[in-house]
């Protein structure tokens, strides 16, 4: 007997991302999973008295988007910090911060994020703690750059950080110090790490985590996201996701990468294994580990094979010596964890690939699906190694959009920028390409990323544009593959989760540089509507 659907979508331009049948008109859902994909006429067999029918009216229907690299647990910034990306000068940053402090007298921390390097500098230098004291002195202040690699703090925050670091003998949240006096200047490198060091500073930074998570998950549903890969999680983040799940408010599926840093101890590794066992279902998983091998080009901390164009004295440094990094990766591989390695520079990418090859040689080849995140620059000789080693390339396609006077462009130089974000080269060499936003660093909307992948309109790098079909696959099926879930999501096929998005336009009929203007009309998660536009 044919099961009757709880939900039936008909009259759609369904793009299934299933290579055996890429187009359909209708699909049926029962008990949270797809039970039929086909024609409107065939769908009638699945219609019963309790079937809810959604008429797509010729709109495009896609699998729910999978964002393969995000930081949703940092939604506390969205919820309670001042957003500084619109500031065009240091005066703007100070004024916006001061106004935010006045409007929120109850906030224990005056937090801000998103400032650009060129806006924050005066005569080539970043502001000091004394500068920020002149803006807010009664409470701690921490302002994090748009790439999350540089922070600006006042004296009150530094006092708390120094005490917390002293108690832990910690190097997390590296503080710049005056070379003459040894005193902290107010500039932090890797300030994002401060949220993971524990104690009072972490509590201060993350006090609105649940509120922020609710906000950003709502934003995600509004742009069609049904699954995410949380790229830097700890036990507190997992507990926050679990809390939302218990409230019925976790409207995304979450694949978590547990954060490994220099101060990760033996007992932490045991905790990683325990968390992997505890969180392993369709909603919250913790089977991966996040590691860093380098930084970012804007601060000249990405590890490069050749010197930076605007700073010929440096190539950047790796965060671990290659042998030490090889040993760390080999151990996690032996423990059965998937590794996600942050590598922006071409030397960072090579070091990560070398570590994966070493792990394979020592432990034997397995279906590890190790990953490299960002891959902003990669050398020609390393591109084929992704397929050879089975390493997934996780790239943020909207990042290529830099003006010629931006710090990123100046750091790499015009010749290297032509080799930035080599999506097509990686795909042509057989790499699995999982696309992502890196939110909160960049726009949460997958359509912005898809547009960036298919339409690079700055006058450079057009040879790295990929097809629309490949870009959609990067935000759906390849994202599912990158979390070992291609059997249950990533395409619209019978047996898979009914994670679905309905768009206002057929992307295949839009100009490539207009794709981001399409609107999400409905987002469905496990057969349940989690967002509907007023236009639909």
GUSE-663959 format. One record per residue (C-alpha): residue number from 1; residue in three letters; x, y, z. Coordinates in pm, whole numbers, plus 50000, padded with zeros to 5 digits. Each point is the difference from the previous one (the first is absolute). Layout:
(site NUM,ALA,(X,Y,Z))
...
This chain:
(site 1,UNK,(50000,50000,50000))
(site 2,UNK,(50130,50346,49904))
(site 3,UNK,(50076,50225,50296))
(site 4,UNK,(49804,50323,50005))
(site 5,UNK,(50207,50311,50021))
(site 6,UNK,(49990,50243,50289))
(site 7,UNK,(50132,50264,49759))
(site 8,UNK,(49983,50022,49621))
(site 9,UNK,(50176,50264,49792))
(site 10,UNK,(49875,50021,49642))
(site 11,UNK,(50031,50226,49696))
(site 12,UNK,(50363,50063,50082))
(site 13,UNK,(50312,50038,49794))
(site 14,UNK,(50176,49746,50218))
(site 15,UNK,(50377,49972,49961))
(site 16,UNK,(50083,49687,50194))
(site 17,UNK,(50385,50000,49990))
(site 18,UNK,(49953,49629,49924))
(site 19,UNK,(50201,49918,49688))
(site 20,UNK,(49764,49713,49912))
(site 21,UNK,(49701,50237,49982))
(site 22,UNK,(50078,50368,50032))
(site 23,UNK,(49655,50146,49928))
(site 24,UNK,(49651,49930,50130))
(site 25,UNK,(49662,50168,50059))
(site 26,UNK,(49890,49860,50335))
(site 27,UNK,(50124,49831,50315))
(site 28,UNK,(49828,49835,50294))
(site 29,UNK,(50103,49984,50366))
(site 30,UNK,(49908,49754,50274))
(site 31,UNK,(50138,49990,50355))
(site 32,UNK,(50266,50262,49927))
(site 33,UNK,(50143,49829,49692))
(site 34,UNK,(49942,50016,49628))
(site 35,UNK,(49801,49704,49870))
(site 36,UNK,(49946,50107,49639))
(site 37,UNK,(50150,50227,49734))
(site 38,UNK,(49842,50017,49656))
(site 39,UNK,(49715,50150,49800))
(site 40,UNK,(49687,50177,50123))
(site 41,UNK,(49788,49716,49863))
(site 42,UNK,(50197,49731,50182))
(site 43,UNK,(49985,50200,50323))
(site 44,UNK,(49623,49959,50018))
(site 45,UNK,(50051,49642,50123))
(site 46,UNK,(50161,50141,50317))
(site 47,UNK,(49725,50250,50079))
(site 48,UNK,(49767,49923,50290))
(site 49,UNK,(49743,50189,50205))
(site 50,UNK,(50267,50128,50242))
(site 51,UNK,(50259,50092,49740))
(site 52,UNK,(50113,50361,50014))
(site 53,UNK,(50049,50125,49645))
(site 54,UNK,(50243,50278,49907))
(site 55,UNK,(49957,50137,49649))
(site 56,UNK,(50345,50119,49891))
(site 57,UNK,(49841,50186,49706))
(site 58,UNK,(50294,49937,49771))
(site 59,UNK,(50260,50114,50252))
(site 60,UNK,(50337,49831,50042))
(site 61,UNK,(50025,49728,50266))
(site 62,UNK,(50343,49894,50130))
(site 63,UNK,(50144,49789,50281))
(site 64,UNK,(50047,50206,50316))
(site 65,UNK,(50333,50182,49991))
(site 66,UNK,(50291,49861,50201))
(site 67,UNK,(50249,50261,50117))
(site 68,UNK,(50319,49803,50057))
(site 69,UNK,(50194,50252,50210))
(site 70,UNK,(49832,50235,50247))
(site 71,UNK,(50036,50141,50350))
(site 72,UNK,(49638,50016,50113))
(site 73,UNK,(50101,49946,50362))
(site 74,UNK,(50144,50352,49976))
(site 75,UNK,(49653,50138,49935))
(site 76,UNK,(50035,50182,50332))
(site 77,UNK,(50177,50265,49792))
(site 78,UNK,(49691,50036,49783))
(site 79,UNK,(49776,50013,50306))
(site 80,UNK,(50176,50249,50224))
(site 81,UNK,(50309,50153,49835))
(site 82,UNK,(50027,50305,49777))
(site 83,UNK,(50051,49922,49631))
(site 84,UNK,(50287,50217,49869))
(site 85,UNK,(50033,49900,49634))
(site 86,UNK,(49842,50326,49882))
(site 87,UNK,(50265,50211,50178))
(site 88,UNK,(50222,50178,49750))
(site 89,UNK,(50240,50156,50252))
(site 90,UNK,(50133,49963,50351))
(site 91,UNK,(49774,50284,50109))
(site 92,UNK,(49702,49802,49870))
(site 93,UNK,(50109,49694,50199))
(site 94,UNK,(50036,50203,50317))
(site 95,UNK,(49669,50181,49954))
(site 96,UNK,(49807,49678,49930))
(site 97,UNK,(50159,49827,50299))
(site 98,UNK,(49928,50291,50232))
(site 99,UNK,(49637,50019,49887))
(site 100,UNK,(49957,49624,50047))
(site 101,UNK,(50138,50028,50354))
(site 102,UNK,(49757,50281,50082))
(site 103,UNK,(49702,49805,49865))
(site 104,UNK,(50089,49681,50187))
(site 105,UNK,(50104,50097,50353))
(site 106,UNK,(49918,49649,50124))
(site 107,UNK,(50250,49823,49775))
(site 108,UNK,(50299,49889,50205))
(site 109,UNK,(50215,50003,49686))
(site 110,UNK,(49992,50262,49725))
(site 111,UNK,(50064,49772,49705))
(site 112,UNK,(50037,50087,49635))
(site 113,UNK,(50088,49810,49683))
(site 114,UNK,(50053,50048,49630))
(site 115,UNK,(50240,50294,49978))
(site 116,UNK,(50222,50022,49693))
(site 117,UNK,(50377,50043,50035))
(site 118,UNK,(50020,50306,49777))
(site 119,UNK,(49727,50172,50203))
(site 120,UNK,(50153,49922,50340))
(site 121,UNK,(50350,50129,49929))
(site 122,UNK,(50127,50351,50053))
(site 123,UNK,(50334,50074,49837))
(site 124,UNK,(50048,49628,49946))
(site 125,UNK,(49946,49904,50365))
(site 126,UNK,(49710,49842,50186))
(site 127,UNK,(49857,50182,50304))
(site 128,UNK,(50137,49928,50348))
(site 129,UNK,(49823,49911,50323))
(site 130,UNK,(50030,50365,50103))
(site 131,UNK,(49811,50102,49688))
(site 132,UNK,(49716,49763,50089))
(site 133,UNK,(50008,50114,50365))
(site 134,UNK,(49909,50343,49870))
(site 135,UNK,(49684,49851,49847))
(site 136,UNK,(49888,49759,50274))
(site 137,UNK,(50178,49967,50333))
(site 138,UNK,(49735,49865,50240))
(site 139,UNK,(49974,49654,49836))
(site 140,UNK,(50218,49761,49800))
(site 141,UNK,(50007,50063,49623))
(site 142,UNK,(50095,49747,49732))
(site 143,UNK,(49967,50082,49629))
(site 144,UNK,(50078,49715,49757))
(site 145,UNK,(50094,50049,49635))
(site 146,UNK,(49787,49867,49715))
(site 147,UNK,(50235,49701,49953))
(site 148,UNK,(50007,49926,50378))
(site 149,UNK,(50380,50005,50006))
(site 150,UNK,(50060,50335,50172))
(site 151,UNK,(49835,50151,50307))
(site 152,UNK,(50012,50343,50161))
(site 153,UNK,(49949,50028,50376))
(site 154,UNK,(49992,50262,50271))
(site 155,UNK,(50183,49985,50334))
(site 156,UNK,(49708,49842,50187))
(site 157,UNK,(49988,49706,49760))
(site 158,UNK,(50378,49959,50005))
(site 159,UNK,(49999,49981,50381))
(site 160,UNK,(49752,49712,49987))
(site 161,UNK,(50186,49825,49719))
(site 162,UNK,(50340,50030,50169))
(site 163,UNK,(49863,49850,50321))
(site 164,UNK,(49824,49718,49814))
(site 165,UNK,(50307,49923,49792))
(site 166,UNK,(50220,50002,50309))
(site 167,UNK,(49777,49753,50182))
(site 168,UNK,(50006,49762,49706))
(site 169,UNK,(50358,50068,49886))
(site 170,UNK,(49819,50049,49671))
(site 171,UNK,(50114,50135,49665))
(site 172,UNK,(49652,50011,49850))
(site 173,UNK,(49898,50340,49873))
(site 174,UNK,(50360,50114,49943))
(site 175,UNK,(50055,50357,50124))
(site 176,UNK,(50224,50247,49824))
(site 177,UNK,(50245,50160,50245))
(site 178,UNK,(50200,50319,49982))
(site 179,UNK,(50359,49902,49912))
(site 180,UNK,(50144,50249,50249))
(site 181,UNK,(49770,49962,50303))
(site 182,UNK,(49857,49652,49949))
(site 183,UNK,(49654,50139,50069))
(site 184,UNK,(49700,49886,49793))
(site 185,UNK,(49919,50255,49730))
(site 186,UNK,(49632,49909,49967))
(site 187,UNK,(50040,49795,49680))
(site 188,UNK,(49919,49629,50016))
(site 189,UNK,(50088,49743,49736))
(site 190,UNK,(49767,49698,49975))
(site 191,UNK,(49749,50176,50231))
(site 192,UNK,(49733,49746,49904))
(site 193,UNK,(50194,49748,50209))
(site 194,UNK,(49914,50195,50315))
(site 195,UNK,(49649,49857,49983))
(site 196,UNK,(50150,49650,50036))
(site 197,UNK,(50243,50051,50287))
(site 198,UNK,(49739,49949,50272))
(site 199,UNK,(49956,50208,50315))
(site 200,UNK,(49866,50350,50040))
(site 201,UNK,(50116,50135,49664))
(site 202,UNK,(49824,49725,49806))
(site 203,UNK,(49685,50049,50208))
(site 204,UNK,(50011,50372,49933))
(site 205,UNK,(50039,49956,49625))
(site 206,UNK,(49742,49722,49960))
(site 207,UNK,(49733,50104,50250))
(site 208,UNK,(49734,50036,49726))
(site 209,UNK,(50080,49681,49810))
(site 210,UNK,(49651,49848,50007))
(site 211,UNK,(49834,50326,49897))
(site 212,UNK,(50249,50037,49715))
(site 213,UNK,(49952,49642,49883))
(site 214,UNK,(49624,50046,49978))
(site 215,UNK,(50048,50315,49795))
(site 216,UNK,(50249,49858,49753))
(site 217,UNK,(49809,49674,49950))
(site 218,UNK,(49696,50210,49912))
(site 219,UNK,(50212,50188,49747))
(site 220,UNK,(50125,49670,49859))
(site 221,UNK,(49648,49869,49944))
(site 222,UNK,(49907,50323,49823))
(site 223,UNK,(50273,49936,49741))
(site 224,UNK,(49924,49630,49954))
(site 225,UNK,(50265,49841,50224))
(site 226,UNK,(49900,49670,50161))
(site 227,UNK,(50342,49861,50101))
(site 228,UNK,(50324,50156,50122))
(site 229,UNK,(50352,49891,50084))
(site 230,UNK,(50099,50185,50319))
(site 231,UNK,(50370,50046,49935))
(site 232,UNK,(50132,50068,50351))
(site 233,UNK,(49797,49855,50287))
(site 234,UNK,(50054,49910,50364))
(site 235,UNK,(49782,49831,50260))
(site 236,UNK,(49821,50325,50083))
(site 237,UNK,(49899,50042,49635))
(site 238,UNK,(49873,49643,49980))
(site 239,UNK,(49796,50052,50315))
(site 240,UNK,(49854,50319,49852))
(site 241,UNK,(49891,49815,49685))
(site 242,UNK,(49855,49725,50220))
(site 243,UNK,(49811,50257,50208))
(site 244,UNK,(49838,50140,49686))
(site 245,UNK,(49915,49649,49889))
(site 246,UNK,(49828,49927,50331))
(site 247,UNK,(49796,50318,49949))
(site 248,UNK,(49904,49895,49645))
(site 249,UNK,(50194,50299,49864))
(site 250,UNK,(50292,49828,49826))
(site 251,UNK,(49888,50056,49642))
(site 252,UNK,(50326,49888,49841))
(site 253,UNK,(50196,49676,50007))
(site 254,UNK,(50349,50054,50146))
(site 255,UNK,(50326,49822,49920))
(site 256,UNK,(50255,50125,50257))
(site 257,UNK,(50379,50015,49982))
(site 258,UNK,(50148,50003,50352))
(site 259,UNK,(50267,50265,50043))
(site 260,UNK,(50358,49882,50052))
(site 261,UNK,(50251,50271,50092))
(site 262,UNK,(50348,50016,50147))
(site 263,UNK,(49873,49954,50354))
(site 264,UNK,(49788,49694,49927))
(site 265,UNK,(50098,49742,50262))
(site 266,UNK,(49987,49623,50024))
(site 267,UNK,(49679,50011,50203))
(site 268,UNK,(49844,50218,49728))
(site 269,UNK,(50058,49724,49746))
(site 270,UNK,(49811,49759,50221))
(site 271,UNK,(49721,50259,50019))
(site 272,UNK,(49999,50023,49618))
(site 273,UNK,(49932,49626,49978))
(site 274,UNK,(49726,50024,50261))
(site 275,UNK,(49832,50289,49817))
(site 276,UNK,(50019,49810,49671))
(site 277,UNK,(49812,49712,50163))
(site 278,UNK,(49745,50227,50166))
(site 279,UNK,(49922,50209,49692))
(site 280,UNK,(49961,49775,49699))
(site 281,UNK,(49648,50021,49861))
(site 282,UNK,(49832,50181,49711))
(site 283,UNK,(49975,50330,50188))
(site 284,UNK,(50329,50048,50186))
(site 285,UNK,(50323,49820,49911))
(site 286,UNK,(50351,50044,50142))
(site 287,UNK,(50222,49774,49793))
(site 288,UNK,(50252,50254,49872))
(site 289,UNK,(50288,50207,50136))
(site 290,UNK,(50103,50353,49896))
(site 291,UNK,(50368,50094,49982))
(site 292,UNK,(50187,50309,49880))
(site 293,UNK,(50325,49992,49808))
(site 294,UNK,(50017,50370,49906))
(site 295,UNK,(49819,50333,50019))
(site 296,UNK,(49865,50243,49739))
(site 297,UNK,(50166,50215,49731))
(site 298,UNK,(49870,50335,50128))
(site 299,UNK,(50215,49971,50314))
(site 300,UNK,(50281,49825,49809))
(site 301,UNK,(49950,49687,50212))
(site 302,UNK,(49900,49765,49717))
(site 303,UNK,(50300,49776,49927))
(site 304,UNK,(50125,50069,49646))
(site 305,UNK,(50252,49830,49773))
(site 306,UNK,(50118,50342,49881))
(site 307,UNK,(50020,50331,50183))
(site 308,UNK,(49704,50235,50027))
(site 309,UNK,(49982,50261,49727))
(site 310,UNK,(49956,50288,50244))
(site 311,UNK,(50238,49863,50265))
(site 312,UNK,(50295,49827,49828))
(site 313,UNK,(50164,49925,50335))
(site 314,UNK,(49747,49731,50096))
(site 315,UNK,(49831,49689,49866))
(site 316,UNK,(49788,49946,50311))
(site 317,UNK,(50046,49716,50246))
(site 318,UNK,(49831,49668,50060))
(site 319,UNK,(49844,49959,50344))
(site 320,UNK,(50172,49666,50048))
(site 321,UNK,(50329,49863,49874))
(site 322,UNK,(49927,49746,49726))
(site 323,UNK,(50111,49696,50203))
(site 324,UNK,(49790,50100,50300))
(site 325,UNK,(49700,50065,49774))
(site 326,UNK,(50048,49665,49826))
(site 327,UNK,(49990,49825,50337))
(site 328,UNK,(49682,50183,50107))
(site 329,UNK,(49816,49920,49678))
(site 330,UNK,(50124,49640,50000))
(site 331,UNK,(49865,49950,50352))
(site 332,UNK,(49656,50137,49919))
(site 333,UNK,(49992,49790,49685))
(site 334,UNK,(50087,49692,50208))
(site 335,UNK,(49717,50090,50240))
(site 336,UNK,(49757,50000,49707))
(site 337,UNK,(49930,50374,49997))
(site 338,UNK,(49951,50205,49687))
(site 339,UNK,(50242,50296,49998))
(site 340,UNK,(49917,50351,49875))
(site 341,UNK,(50316,50209,49958))
(site 342,UNK,(49988,50378,49957))
(site 343,UNK,(50256,50079,49729))
(site 344,UNK,(49989,50325,49802))
(site 345,UNK,(50353,50030,49859))
(site 346,UNK,(50151,49763,49746))
(site 347,UNK,(50266,49884,50249))
(site 348,UNK,(49727,49943,50257))
(site 349,UNK,(49804,49792,49748))
(site 350,UNK,(50310,49797,49915))
(site 351,UNK,(50076,49937,50367))
(site 352,UNK,(49646,49875,50055))
(site 353,UNK,(50015,49771,49697))
(site 354,UNK,(50337,49867,50118))
(site 355,UNK,(49850,49924,50341))
(site 356,UNK,(49710,49809,49844))
(site 357,UNK,(50238,49804,49778))
(site 358,UNK,(50214,49917,50302))
(site 359,UNK,(49693,49879,50193))
(site 360,UNK,(49898,49780,49708))
(site 361,UNK,(50347,49850,49975))
(site 362,UNK,(50015,49926,50372))
(site 363,UNK,(49641,49892,50067))
(site 364,UNK,(49894,49861,49664))
(site 365,UNK,(49744,50145,49765))
(site 366,UNK,(49641,50030,50126))
(site 367,UNK,(49692,50203,49911))
(site 368,UNK,(50114,50290,50216))
(site 369,UNK,(49867,50287,49787))
(site 370,UNK,(50250,50238,50154))
(site 371,UNK,(49955,50359,49892))
(site 372,UNK,(50189,50323,49939))
(site 373,UNK,(49809,50319,50070))
(site 374,UNK,(50036,50325,49800))
(site 375,UNK,(50287,49915,49757))
(site 376,UNK,(50032,50362,49896))
(site 377,UNK,(50322,49930,49809))
(site 378,UNK,(50118,49657,49885))
(site 379,UNK,(50294,49906,49780))
(site 380,UNK,(49958,49814,49670))
(site 381,UNK,(50185,49693,50126))
(site 382,UNK,(49776,49962,50305))
(site 383,UNK,(49663,50014,49821))
(site 384,UNK,(50007,49633,49879))
(site 385,UNK,(50081,49884,50355))
(site 386,UNK,(49646,50073,50117))
(site 387,UNK,(49862,49715,49789))
(site 388,UNK,(50303,49777,50056))
(site 389,UNK,(49961,50025,50379))
(site 390,UNK,(49619,50021,50008))
(site 391,UNK,(50013,50343,50163))
(site 392,UNK,(49691,50222,49975))
(site 393,UNK,(50051,50363,49899))
(site 394,UNK,(49772,50232,50199))
(site 395,UNK,(50004,50345,49842))
(site 396,UNK,(49809,50326,50048))
(site 397,UNK,(49925,50120,49645))
(site 398,UNK,(49881,50348,50093))
(site 399,UNK,(50341,50092,50147))
(site 400,UNK,(50155,50066,49660))
(site 401,UNK,(49817,50334,49980))
(site 402,UNK,(50281,50231,50109))
(site 403,UNK,(50081,50346,49869))
(site 404,UNK,(50357,50058,49873))
(site 405,UNK,(50075,50227,50298))
(site 406,UNK,(49878,49754,50265))
(site 407,UNK,(50259,49856,50244))
(site 408,UNK,(49932,49650,49869))
(site 409,UNK,(50077,50100,49641))
(site 410,UNK,(50307,50199,50099))
(site 411,UNK,(50135,49710,50206))
(site 412,UNK,(49974,49748,49716))
(site 413,UNK,(50069,50234,49710))
(site 414,UNK,(49827,50007,49663))
(site 415,UNK,(50174,49693,49856))
(site 416,UNK,(49918,49776,50294))
(site 417,UNK,(49643,50132,50012))
(site 418,UNK,(49950,49837,49662))
(site 419,UNK,(50061,49670,50178))
(site 420,UNK,(49772,50073,50295))
(site 421,UNK,(49705,49773,50078))
(site 422,UNK,(50072,49747,49727))
(site 423,UNK,(49660,49838,49992))
(site 424,UNK,(50014,49879,49642))
(site 425,UNK,(50356,49873,50029))
(site 426,UNK,(49911,49795,50306))
(site 427,UNK,(49685,49860,49836))
(site 428,UNK,(50179,49921,49675))
(site 429,UNK,(50263,49809,50198))
(site 430,UNK,(49727,49785,50157))
(site 431,UNK,(49978,50159,50344))
(site 432,UNK,(49672,49994,50193))
(site 433,UNK,(49908,50368,50041))
(site 434,UNK,(49784,50088,50301))
(site 435,UNK,(49893,50365,49994))
(site 436,UNK,(49930,50215,50302))
(site 437,UNK,(49966,50352,50137))
(site 438,UNK,(50225,50007,50310))
(site 439,UNK,(49724,50199,50172))
(site 440,UNK,(50039,50223,50208))
(site 441,UNK,(50294,50108,49784))
(site 442,UNK,(49790,50024,49682))
(site 443,UNK,(49642,50015,49876))
(site 444,UNK,(49783,49714,50127))
(site 445,UNK,(49803,49969,49674))
(site 446,UNK,(50105,49697,49787))
(site 447,UNK,(49872,50175,49687))
(site 448,UNK,(50272,50262,50051))
(site 449,UNK,(50257,49721,50009))
(site 450,UNK,(49852,49829,49695))
(site 451,UNK,(50010,50328,49810))
(site 452,UNK,(50364,50046,50102))
(site 453,UNK,(50085,49653,49873))
(site 454,UNK,(49845,50050,49655))
(site 455,UNK,(50060,50371,49943))
(site 456,UNK,(50332,50157,50098))
(site 457,UNK,(49951,50349,49870))
(site 458,UNK,(50295,50199,50132))
(site 459,UNK,(50205,49959,49686))
(site 460,UNK,(50222,49719,50128))
(site 461,UNK,(49960,49631,50066))
(site 462,UNK,(49714,49936,49755))
(site 463,UNK,(50178,49686,49888))
(site 464,UNK,(49919,49856,50344))
(site 465,UNK,(49623,50038,49961))
(site 466,UNK,(49811,49672,50024))
(site 467,UNK,(49665,49891,49858))
(site 468,UNK,(49676,50069,50183))
(site 469,UNK,(49937,49626,50034))
(site 470,UNK,(50340,49957,50169))
(site 471,UNK,(49938,50296,50230))
(site 472,UNK,(49662,49865,50111))
(site 473,UNK,(50159,49659,50057))
(site 474,UNK,(50265,50172,50212))
(site 475,UNK,(49727,50138,50228))
(site 476,UNK,(49799,49677,50012))
(site 477,UNK,(50129,49653,49911))
(site 478,UNK,(50367,50074,50059))
(site 479,UNK,(49918,50153,50337))
(site 480,UNK,(49819,49680,50091))
(site 481,UNK,(50299,49794,49884))
(site 482,UNK,(50232,50218,50211))
(site 483,UNK,(49811,49891,50314))
(site 484,UNK,(49956,49632,49899))
(site 485,UNK,(49628,50057,49941))
(site 486,UNK,(49958,49969,49624))
(site 487,UNK,(49766,49703,50055))
(site 488,UNK,(49745,50210,50190))
(site 489,UNK,(50023,50355,49862))
(site 490,UNK,(50147,50225,49732))
(site 491,UNK,(49757,49902,49723))
(site 492,UNK,(49627,49948,49953))
(site 493,UNK,(49966,49623,49981))
(site 494,UNK,(49767,49746,50162))
(site 495,UNK,(50132,49895,50340))
(site 496,UNK,(50180,50326,50075))
(site 497,UNK,(49902,50266,50253))
(site 498,UNK,(49736,50238,49872))
(site 499,UNK,(50229,50304,50028))
(site 500,UNK,(49876,50227,49721))
(site 501,UNK,(50013,50360,49883))
(site 502,UNK,(49766,50176,49754))
(site 503,UNK,(50142,50300,49813))
(site 504,UNK,(49829,50288,49822))
(site 505,UNK,(50198,49942,49678))
(site 506,UNK,(50153,49717,49804))
(site 507,UNK,(50370,50070,50047))
(site 508,UNK,(50080,49840,49665))
(site 509,UNK,(49799,50273,49825))
(site 510,UNK,(50157,50294,50184))
(site 511,UNK,(50306,50201,49896))
(site 512,UNK,(50290,49860,50205))
(site 513,UNK,(50072,50336,50162))
(site 514,UNK,(49639,50032,50119))
(site 515,UNK,(49959,49665,50177))
(site 516,UNK,(50022,50153,50348))
(site 517,UNK,(49685,50201,49921))
(site 518,UNK,(49786,49684,50002))
(site 519,UNK,(49795,49966,50319))
(site 520,UNK,(49934,49703,50222))
(site 521,UNK,(49625,49951,50019))
(site 522,UNK,(49989,49694,50226))
(site 523,UNK,(50242,49789,50201))
(site 524,UNK,(49898,49649,50109))
(site 525,UNK,(50194,49791,50251))
(site 526,UNK,(49909,49637,50046))
(site 527,UNK,(49667,50064,49830))
(site 528,UNK,(49915,50291,50232))
(site 529,UNK,(49980,50360,49888))
(site 530,UNK,(50256,50211,50189))
(site 531,UNK,(49973,50313,49784))
(site 532,UNK,(49748,50144,49758))
(site 533,UNK,(50030,50334,49825))
(site 534,UNK,(49704,50235,50005))
(site 535,UNK,(50029,49998,49621))
(site 536,UNK,(49909,49630,49987))
